[in-house]
Every structure is written in C-alpha cells, then in structure tokens.
Amino acid sequence: MKIGIVNVVPLAVEALRRALASRPDYNVLWVAQDGQQALDFCSVQRPMSC
C-alpha cells in the first residue's frame, strides 16, 4: 500500500514511519507538514487514498 503521512510533529512522523516499516506491504511515499503540501505531493505521487 502506498502511504502519505501528513503531520507537523516530527516525533509523530517518526513513530508512524517506524510502525509502517514493520509492514513489508506498506510504502511511505512522502511526508507533508500541512494539507496544502499533501495536495501538492498527491498531484505528483498519489498514495492509495488521495
């Protein structure tokens, strides 16, 4: 599954990355700090649920 993470808190982002890293079928495509940045990233590299 392709995943985009949207969160401004670095500790939360790292926790999510680590949790998802244990799943070989999950792939973090990008990390955005706000909604606008997430939309910009989605237009270039779309995760499953954009």
CHARMM-style PDB file with segment names, atoms N, HN, CA, C and O in Angstrom:
ATOM      1  N   MET     1       0.838  -1.160   0.000  1.00  0.00      PROA
ATOM      2  CA  MET     1       0.000   0.000   0.000  1.00  0.00      PROA
ATOM      3  C   MET     1       0.891   1.233   0.000  1.00  0.00      PROA
ATOM      4  O   MET     1       1.855   1.308   0.762  1.00  0.00      PROA
ATOM      5  N   LYS     2       0.576   2.183  -0.837  1.00  0.00      PROA
ATOM      6  HN  LYS     2      -0.208   2.122  -1.456  1.00  0.00      PROA
ATOM      7  CA  LYS     2       1.311   3.447  -0.885  1.00  0.00      PROA
ATOM      8  C   LYS     2       0.683   4.419   0.110  1.00  0.00      PROA
ATOM      9  O   LYS     2      -0.535   4.600   0.133  1.00  0.00      PROA
ATOM     10  N   ILE     3       1.534   5.043   0.937  1.00  0.00      PROA
ATOM     11  HN  ILE     3       2.523   4.896   0.918  1.00  0.00      PROA
ATOM     12  CA  ILE     3       1.040   5.883   2.026  1.00  0.00      PROA
ATOM     13  C   ILE     3       1.713   7.244   2.014  1.00  0.00      PROA
ATOM     14  O   ILE     3       2.916   7.354   1.778  1.00  0.00      PROA
ATOM     15  N   GLY     4       0.921   8.281   2.271  1.00  0.00      PROA
ATOM     16  HN  GLY     4      -0.056   8.192   2.462  1.00  0.00      PROA
ATOM     17  CA  GLY     4       1.436   9.628   2.517  1.00  0.00      PROA
ATOM     18  C   GLY     4       1.125   9.990   3.955  1.00  0.00      PROA
ATOM     19  O   GLY     4       0.014   9.757   4.432  1.00  0.00      PROA
ATOM     20  N   ILE     5       2.085  10.549   4.639  1.00  0.00      PROA
ATOM     21  HN  ILE     5       2.988  10.738   4.252  1.00  0.00      PROA
ATOM     22  CA  ILE     5       1.899  10.956   6.035  1.00  0.00      PROA
ATOM     23  C   ILE     5       1.761  12.473   6.071  1.00  0.00      PROA
ATOM     24  O   ILE     5       2.558  13.190   5.466  1.00  0.00      PROA
ATOM     25  N   VAL     6       0.743  12.959   6.785  1.00  0.00      PROA
ATOM     26  HN  VAL     6       0.095  12.377   7.277  1.00  0.00      PROA
ATOM     27  CA  VAL     6       0.549  14.399   6.971  1.00  0.00      PROA
ATOM     28  C   VAL     6       0.534  14.665   8.465  1.00  0.00      PROA
ATOM     29  O   VAL     6      -0.408  14.296   9.167  1.00  0.00      PROA
ATOM     30  N   ASN     7       1.599  15.314   8.945  1.00  0.00      PROA
ATOM     31  HN  ASN     7       2.364  15.614   8.375  1.00  0.00      PROA
ATOM     32  CA  ASN     7       1.699  15.624  10.371  1.00  0.00      PROA
ATOM     33  C   ASN     7       2.820  16.625  10.567  1.00  0.00      PROA
ATOM     34  O   ASN     7       3.871  16.516   9.936  1.00  0.00      PROA
ATOM     35  N   VAL     8       2.608  17.585  11.426  1.00  0.00      PROA
ATOM     36  HN  VAL     8       1.755  17.674  11.939  1.00  0.00      PROA
ATOM     37  CA  VAL     8       3.603  18.623  11.680  1.00  0.00      PROA
ATOM     38  C   VAL     8       4.570  18.246  12.809  1.00  0.00      PROA
ATOM     39  O   VAL     8       5.603  18.893  12.979  1.00  0.00      PROA
ATOM     40  N   VAL     9       4.244  17.219  13.567  1.00  0.00      PROA
ATOM     41  HN  VAL     9       3.405  16.693  13.428  1.00  0.00      PROA
ATOM     42  CA  VAL     9       5.042  16.826  14.729  1.00  0.00      PROA
ATOM     43  C   VAL     9       6.069  15.771  14.312  1.00  0.00      PROA
ATOM     44  O   VAL     9       5.696  14.641  13.996  1.00  0.00      PROA
ATOM     45  N   PRO    10       7.365  16.129  14.308  1.00  0.00      PROA
ATOM     46  CA  PRO    10       8.396  15.176  13.875  1.00  0.00      PROA
ATOM     47  C   PRO    10       8.388  13.850  14.639  1.00  0.00      PROA
ATOM     48  O   PRO    10       8.623  12.799  14.043  1.00  0.00      PROA
ATOM     49  N   LEU    11       8.128  13.881  15.919  1.00  0.00      PROA
ATOM     50  HN  LEU    11       7.937  14.734  16.403  1.00  0.00      PROA
ATOM     51  CA  LEU    11       8.097  12.652  16.715  1.00  0.00      PROA
ATOM     52  C   LEU    11       6.961  11.734  16.252  1.00  0.00      PROA
ATOM     53  O   LEU    11       7.130  10.517  16.180  1.00  0.00      PROA
ATOM     54  N   ALA    12       5.826  12.316  15.945  1.00  0.00      PROA
ATOM     55  HN  ALA    12       5.688  13.304  16.003  1.00  0.00      PROA
ATOM     56  CA  ALA    12       4.695  11.529  15.451  1.00  0.00      PROA
ATOM     57  C   ALA    12       5.006  10.933  14.080  1.00  0.00      PROA
ATOM     58  O   ALA    12       4.671   9.780  13.809  1.00  0.00      PROA
ATOM     59  N   VAL    13       5.645  11.718  13.222  1.00  0.00      PROA
ATOM     60  HN  VAL    13       5.917  12.655  13.443  1.00  0.00      PROA
ATOM     61  CA  VAL    13       6.024  11.223  11.893  1.00  0.00      PROA
ATOM     62  C   VAL    13       6.973  10.044  12.026  1.00  0.00      PROA
ATOM     63  O   VAL    13       6.805   9.028  11.351  1.00  0.00      PROA
ATOM     64  N   GLU    14       7.963  10.174  12.890  1.00  0.00      PROA
ATOM     65  HN  GLU    14       8.099  10.999  13.438  1.00  0.00      PROA
ATOM     66  CA  GLU    14       8.927   9.088  13.074  1.00  0.00      PROA
ATOM     67  C   GLU    14       8.259   7.846  13.646  1.00  0.00      PROA
ATOM     68  O   GLU    14       8.592   6.729  13.248  1.00  0.00      PROA
ATOM     69  N   ALA    15       7.329   8.019  14.569  1.00  0.00      PROA
ATOM     70  HN  ALA    15       7.059   8.926  14.893  1.00  0.00      PROA
ATOM     71  CA  ALA    15       6.603   6.872  15.129  1.00  0.00      PROA
ATOM     72  C   ALA    15       5.793   6.169  14.042  1.00  0.00      PROA
ATOM     73  O   ALA    15       5.769   4.940  13.978  1.00  0.00      PROA
ATOM     74  N   LEU    16       5.138   6.941  13.200  1.00  0.00      PROA
ATOM     75  HN  LEU    16       5.158   7.939  13.253  1.00  0.00      PROA
ATOM     76  CA  LEU    16       4.371   6.342  12.103  1.00  0.00      PROA
ATOM     77  C   LEU    16       5.283   5.618  11.123  1.00  0.00      PROA
ATOM     78  O   LEU    16       4.982   4.504  10.694  1.00  0.00      PROA
ATOM     79  N   ARG    17       6.400   6.253  10.768  1.00  0.00      PROA
ATOM     80  HN  ARG    17       6.644   7.158  11.117  1.00  0.00      PROA
ATOM     81  CA  ARG    17       7.357   5.605   9.858  1.00  0.00      PROA
ATOM     82  C   ARG    17       7.834   4.265  10.411  1.00  0.00      PROA
ATOM     83  O   ARG    17       7.886   3.270   9.688  1.00  0.00      PROA
ATOM     84  N   ARG    18       8.175   4.249  11.678  1.00  0.00      PROA
ATOM     85  HN  ARG    18       8.133   5.058  12.265  1.00  0.00      PROA
ATOM     86  CA  ARG    18       8.663   3.007  12.296  1.00  0.00      PROA
ATOM     87  C   ARG    18       7.586   1.933  12.335  1.00  0.00      PROA
ATOM     88  O   ARG    18       7.860   0.763  12.065  1.00  0.00      PROA
ATOM     89  N   ALA    19       6.371   2.325  12.667  1.00  0.00      PROA
ATOM     90  HN  ALA    19       6.149   3.275  12.886  1.00  0.00      PROA
ATOM     91  CA  ALA    19       5.278   1.358  12.704  1.00  0.00      PROA
ATOM     92  C   ALA    19       5.011   0.788  11.315  1.00  0.00      PROA
ATOM     93  O   ALA    19       4.770  -0.410  11.169  1.00  0.00      PROA
ATOM     94  N   LEU    20       5.051   1.631  10.313  1.00  0.00      PROA
ATOM     95  HN  LEU    20       5.247   2.604  10.432  1.00  0.00      PROA
ATOM     96  CA  LEU    20       4.787   1.180   8.944  1.00  0.00      PROA
ATOM     97  C   LEU    20       5.955   0.396   8.358  1.00  0.00      PROA
ATOM     98  O   LEU    20       5.753  -0.447   7.484  1.00  0.00      PROA
ATOM     99  N   ALA    21       7.163   0.659   8.822  1.00  0.00      PROA
ATOM    100  HN  ALA    21       7.327   1.344   9.532  1.00  0.00      PROA
ATOM    101  CA  ALA    21       8.348  -0.049   8.317  1.00  0.00      PROA
ATOM    102  C   ALA    21       8.290  -1.541   8.624  1.00  0.00      PROA
ATOM    103  O   ALA    21       8.903  -2.348   7.924  1.00  0.00      PROA
ATOM    104  N   SER    22       7.568  -1.899   9.650  1.00  0.00      PROA
ATOM    105  HN  SER    22       7.070  -1.244  10.218  1.00  0.00      PROA
ATOM    106  CA  SER    22       7.463  -3.314  10.016  1.00  0.00      PROA
ATOM    107  C   SER    22       6.524  -4.079   9.085  1.00  0.00      PROA
ATOM    108  O   SER    22       6.434  -5.304   9.165  1.00  0.00      PROA
ATOM    109  N   ARG    23       5.838  -3.374   8.218  1.00  0.00      PROA
ATOM    110  HN  ARG    23       5.912  -2.379   8.153  1.00  0.00      PROA
ATOM    111  CA  ARG    23       4.917  -3.998   7.261  1.00  0.00      PROA
ATOM    112  C   ARG    23       5.513  -3.943   5.859  1.00  0.00      PROA
ATOM    113  O   ARG    23       5.558  -2.868   5.261  1.00  0.00      PROA
ATOM    114  N   PRO    24       5.968  -5.058   5.325  1.00  0.00      PROA
ATOM    115  CA  PRO    24       6.615  -5.048   4.011  1.00  0.00      PROA
ATOM    116  C   PRO    24       5.688  -4.620   2.869  1.00  0.00      PROA
ATOM    117  O   PRO    24       6.161  -4.213   1.808  1.00  0.00      PROA
ATOM    118  N   ASP    25       4.383  -4.710   3.082  1.00  0.00      PROA
ATOM    119  HN  ASP    25       4.000  -5.041   3.944  1.00  0.00      PROA
ATOM    120  CA  ASP    25       3.439  -4.326   2.038  1.00  0.00      PROA
ATOM    121  C   ASP    25       3.072  -2.843   2.081  1.00  0.00      PROA
ATOM    122  O   ASP    25       2.284  -2.380   1.256  1.00  0.00      PROA
ATOM    123  N   TYR    26       3.632  -2.094   3.032  1.00  0.00      PROA
ATOM    124  HN  TYR    26       4.271  -2.470   3.702  1.00  0.00      PROA
ATOM    125  CA  TYR    26       3.374  -0.656   3.143  1.00  0.00      PROA
ATOM    126  C   TYR    26       4.605   0.121   2.685  1.00  0.00      PROA
ATOM    127  O   TYR    26       5.737  -0.252   2.993  1.00  0.00      PROA
ATOM    128  N   ASN    27       4.368   1.209   1.943  1.00  0.00      PROA
ATOM    129  HN  ASN    27       3.449   1.511   1.693  1.00  0.00      PROA
ATOM    130  CA  ASN    27       5.451   2.034   1.436  1.00  0.00      PROA
ATOM    131  C   ASN    27       5.104   3.503   1.656  1.00  0.00      PROA
ATOM    132  O   ASN    27       4.148   4.010   1.070  1.00  0.00      PROA
ATOM    133  N   VAL    28       5.879   4.189   2.501  1.00  0.00      PROA
ATOM    134  HN  VAL    28       6.656   3.777   2.977  1.00  0.00      PROA
ATOM    135  CA  VAL    28       5.652   5.616   2.731  1.00  0.00      PROA
ATOM    136  C   VAL    28       6.250   6.377   1.548  1.00  0.00      PROA
ATOM    137  O   VAL    28       7.460   6.343   1.326  1.00  0.00      PROA
ATOM    138  N   LEU    29       5.396   7.058   0.798  1.00  0.00      PROA
ATOM    139  HN  LEU    29       4.413   7.085   0.978  1.00  0.00      PROA
ATOM    140  CA  LEU    29       5.838   7.798  -0.379  1.00  0.00      PROA
ATOM    141  C   LEU    29       6.402   9.163  -0.031  1.00  0.00      PROA
ATOM    142  O   LEU    29       7.409   9.594  -0.592  1.00  0.00      PROA
ATOM    143  N   TRP    30       5.740   9.840   0.902  1.00  0.00      PROA
ATOM    144  HN  TRP    30       4.922   9.489   1.358  1.00  0.00      PROA
ATOM    145  CA  TRP    30       6.156  11.188   1.267  1.00  0.00      PROA
ATOM    146  C   TRP    30       5.594  11.568   2.628  1.00  0.00      PROA
ATOM    147  O   TRP    30       4.711  10.903   3.169  1.00  0.00      PROA
ATOM    148  N   VAL    31       6.137  12.669   3.170  1.00  0.00      PROA
ATOM    149  HN  VAL    31       6.854  13.210   2.730  1.00  0.00      PROA
ATOM    150  CA  VAL    31       5.659  13.238   4.434  1.00  0.00      PROA
ATOM    151  C   VAL    31       5.385  14.714   4.190  1.00  0.00      PROA
ATOM    152  O   VAL    31       6.263  15.450   3.740  1.00  0.00      PROA
ATOM    153  N   ALA    32       4.168  15.142   4.486  1.00  0.00      PROA
ATOM    154  HN  ALA    32       3.455  14.544   4.851  1.00  0.00      PROA
ATOM    155  CA  ALA    32       3.776  16.545   4.344  1.00  0.00      PROA
ATOM    156  C   ALA    32       3.523  17.131   5.728  1.00  0.00      PROA
ATOM    157  O   ALA    32       3.153  16.421   6.663  1.00  0.00      PROA
ATOM    158  N   GLN    33       3.729  18.440   5.837  1.00  0.00      PROA
ATOM    159  HN  GLN    33       4.030  19.016   5.077  1.00  0.00      PROA
ATOM    160  CA  GLN    33       3.520  19.105   7.122  1.00  0.00      PROA
ATOM    161  C   GLN    33       2.169  19.799   7.218  1.00  0.00      PROA
ATOM    162  O   GLN    33       1.776  20.223   8.305  1.00  0.00      PROA
ATOM    163  N   ASP    34       1.447  19.926   6.099  1.00  0.00      PROA
ATOM    164  HN  ASP    34       1.767  19.582   5.217  1.00  0.00      PROA
ATOM    165  CA  ASP    34       0.115  20.518   6.142  1.00  0.00      PROA
ATOM    166  C   ASP    34      -0.706  20.025   4.948  1.00  0.00      PROA
ATOM    167  O   ASP    34      -0.197  19.334   4.066  1.00  0.00      PROA
ATOM    168  N   GLY    35      -1.963  20.391   4.941  1.00  0.00      PROA
ATOM    169  HN  GLY    35      -2.377  20.953   5.657  1.00  0.00      PROA
ATOM    170  CA  GLY    35      -2.866  19.922   3.907  1.00  0.00      PROA
ATOM    171  C   GLY    35      -2.481  20.362   2.501  1.00  0.00      PROA
ATOM    172  O   GLY    35      -2.573  19.579   1.556  1.00  0.00      PROA
ATOM    173  N   GLN    36      -2.050  21.609   2.360  1.00  0.00      PROA
ATOM    174  HN  GLN    36      -1.976  22.246   3.128  1.00  0.00      PROA
ATOM    175  CA  GLN    36      -1.667  22.108   1.039  1.00  0.00      PROA
ATOM    176  C   GLN    36      -0.468  21.334   0.493  1.00  0.00      PROA
ATOM    177  O   GLN    36      -0.446  20.952  -0.677  1.00  0.00      PROA
ATOM    178  N   GLN    37       0.510  21.111   1.336  1.00  0.00      PROA
ATOM    179  HN  GLN    37       0.492  21.421   2.287  1.00  0.00      PROA
ATOM    180  CA  GLN    37       1.683  20.351   0.915  1.00  0.00      PROA
ATOM    181  C   GLN    37       1.284  18.923   0.539  1.00  0.00      PROA
ATOM    182  O   GLN    37       1.820  18.362  -0.417  1.00  0.00      PROA
ATOM    183  N   ALA    38       0.352  18.336   1.280  1.00  0.00      PROA
ATOM    184  HN  ALA    38      -0.083  18.791   2.056  1.00  0.00      PROA
ATOM    185  CA  ALA    38      -0.129  16.988   0.966  1.00  0.00      PROA
ATOM    186  C   ALA    38      -0.796  16.960  -0.403  1.00  0.00      PROA
ATOM    187  O   ALA    38      -0.581  16.027  -1.177  1.00  0.00      PROA
ATOM    188  N   LEU    39      -1.605  17.975  -0.710  1.00  0.00      PROA
ATOM    189  HN  LEU    39      -1.780  18.732  -0.082  1.00  0.00      PROA
ATOM    190  CA  LEU    39      -2.244  18.040  -2.027  1.00  0.00      PROA
ATOM    191  C   LEU    39      -1.209  18.182  -3.134  1.00  0.00      PROA
ATOM    192  O   LEU    39      -1.334  17.564  -4.191  1.00  0.00      PROA
ATOM    193  N   ASP    40      -0.194  18.992  -2.892  1.00  0.00      PROA
ATOM    194  HN  ASP    40      -0.093  19.494  -2.034  1.00  0.00      PROA
ATOM    195  CA  ASP    40       0.878  19.148  -3.878  1.00  0.00      PROA
ATOM    196  C   ASP    40       1.587  17.816  -4.118  1.00  0.00      PROA
ATOM    197  O   ASP    40       1.845  17.444  -5.263  1.00  0.00      PROA
ATOM    198  N   PHE    41       1.899  17.103  -3.044  1.00  0.00      PROA
ATOM    199  HN  PHE    41       1.689  17.406  -2.114  1.00  0.00      PROA
ATOM    200  CA  PHE    41       2.562  15.805  -3.175  1.00  0.00      PROA
ATOM    201  C   PHE    41       1.660  14.798  -3.877  1.00  0.00      PROA
ATOM    202  O   PHE    41       2.134  13.997  -4.683  1.00  0.00      PROA
ATOM    203  N   CYS    42       0.356  14.831  -3.576  1.00  0.00      PROA
ATOM    204  HN  CYS    42      -0.029  15.482  -2.921  1.00  0.00      PROA
ATOM    205  CA  CYS    42      -0.594  13.903  -4.196  1.00  0.00      PROA
ATOM    206  C   CYS    42      -0.655  14.104  -5.709  1.00  0.00      PROA
ATOM    207  O   CYS    42      -0.844  13.144  -6.457  1.00  0.00      PROA
ATOM    208  N   SER    43      -0.497  15.334  -6.154  1.00  0.00      PROA
ATOM    209  HN  SER    43      -0.344  16.113  -5.547  1.00  0.00      PROA
ATOM    210  CA  SER    43      -0.575  15.588  -7.593  1.00  0.00      PROA
ATOM    211  C   SER    43       0.626  14.992  -8.334  1.00  0.00      PROA
ATOM    212  O   SER    43       0.552  14.733  -9.536  1.00  0.00      PROA
ATOM    213  N   VAL    44       1.729  14.777  -7.617  1.00  0.00      PROA
ATOM    214  HN  VAL    44       1.790  14.987  -6.641  1.00  0.00      PROA
ATOM    215  CA  VAL    44       2.932  14.217  -8.223  1.00  0.00      PROA
ATOM    216  C   VAL    44       3.026  12.705  -7.985  1.00  0.00      PROA
ATOM    217  O   VAL    44       3.332  11.944  -8.904  1.00  0.00      PROA
ATOM    218  N   GLN    45       2.769  12.288  -6.775  1.00  0.00      PROA
ATOM    219  HN  GLN    45       2.521  12.905  -6.028  1.00  0.00      PROA
ATOM    220  CA  GLN    45       2.918  10.877  -6.393  1.00  0.00      PROA
ATOM    221  C   GLN    45       1.737  10.492  -5.499  1.00  0.00      PROA
ATOM    222  O   GLN    45       1.737  10.767  -4.299  1.00  0.00      PROA
ATOM    223  N   ARG    46       0.763   9.870  -6.084  1.00  0.00      PROA
ATOM    224  HN  ARG    46       0.763   9.647  -7.058  1.00  0.00      PROA
ATOM    225  CA  ARG    46      -0.500   9.614  -5.413  1.00  0.00      PROA
ATOM    226  C   ARG    46      -0.505   8.347  -4.553  1.00  0.00      PROA
ATOM    227  O   ARG    46      -0.279   7.247  -5.058  1.00  0.00      PROA
ATOM    228  N   PRO    47      -0.766   8.512  -3.238  1.00  0.00      PROA
ATOM    229  CA  PRO    47      -0.933   7.316  -2.401  1.00  0.00      PROA
ATOM    230  C   PRO    47      -2.300   6.677  -2.667  1.00  0.00      PROA
ATOM    231  O   PRO    47      -3.053   7.166  -3.509  1.00  0.00      PROA
ATOM    232  N   MET    48      -2.621   5.613  -1.976  1.00  0.00      PROA
ATOM    233  HN  MET    48      -2.009   5.216  -1.292  1.00  0.00      PROA
ATOM    234  CA  MET    48      -3.855   4.878  -2.206  1.00  0.00      PROA
ATOM    235  C   MET    48      -5.118   5.713  -2.044  1.00  0.00      PROA
ATOM    236  O   MET    48      -6.044   5.575  -2.843  1.00  0.00      PROA
ATOM    237  N   SER    49      -5.184   6.580  -1.029  1.00  0.00      PROA
ATOM    238  HN  SER    49      -4.432   6.692  -0.379  1.00  0.00      PROA
ATOM    239  CA  SER    49      -6.463   7.191  -0.670  1.00  0.00      PROA
ATOM    240  C   SER    49      -6.602   8.669  -1.020  1.00  0.00      PROA
ATOM    241  O   SER    49      -7.515   9.316  -0.507  1.00  0.00      PROA
ATOM    242  N   CYS    50      -5.757   9.229  -1.853  1.00  0.00      PROA
ATOM    243  HN  CYS    50      -5.015   8.704  -2.270  1.00  0.00      PROA
ATOM    244  CA  CYS    50      -5.902  10.651  -2.215  1.00  0.00      PROA
ATOM    245  C   CYS    50      -7.063  10.834  -3.164  1.00  0.00      PROA
ATOM    246  OT1 CYS    50      -7.347  11.956  -3.584  1.00  0.00      PROA
TER     247      CYS     50
END
